[in-house]
Amino acid sequence: MLIRNTAPSDAFVFFGATGDLAYKKIFPALLAMSRRGRLDLPIVGVAKSGWTRDQLVERARASVSENGGMDEASFLRLVQHLHYVDGDYNDPATFTAISKLLGSASHPLHYLAIPPSMFPVVIERLAEAGLAKDARVVVEKPFGRDLASARALNDTIHRAFPEDSIF
């Protein structure tokens, strides 16, 4: 197997930033990385909740206080890197906003902590916006509703990302 995407990720984009998975798992994991000094990259949370960045920061604070053990210094380092895009996953403008926030990052990791029905839409919009090039994607389970939908999703993902960039 040819391994093409060996560069480390230089940005983290997570879709579903205001959701339950982000609250219970993603924010505590980001805080743990910050605590270990392993979080020096843009972090872009994406959701359609009508929130501001300040509201996302407060959600992250509540999350780590409840699920990860608050460490104020590490949390402040995390927040320095945290951005928020409030937008519709069907709207190309959402992906333009993400691209602007990524700046010079060229190897982002996209984490899909969203309902499975939205996976194809987000994957296609990432590709259309040029955000799949040299990037990685993490697809949260479930992966399809049945064999046919799993195969269709697999085809959609592979049109945008090479095998070694899909997790």
Beta strands, then each sheet from edge to edge (+ up, - down):
strand 1: 11-15
strand 2: 43-47
strand 3: 82-86
strand 4: 108-112
strand 5: 136-139
sheet 1: 3+ 2+ 1+ 4+ 5+
end
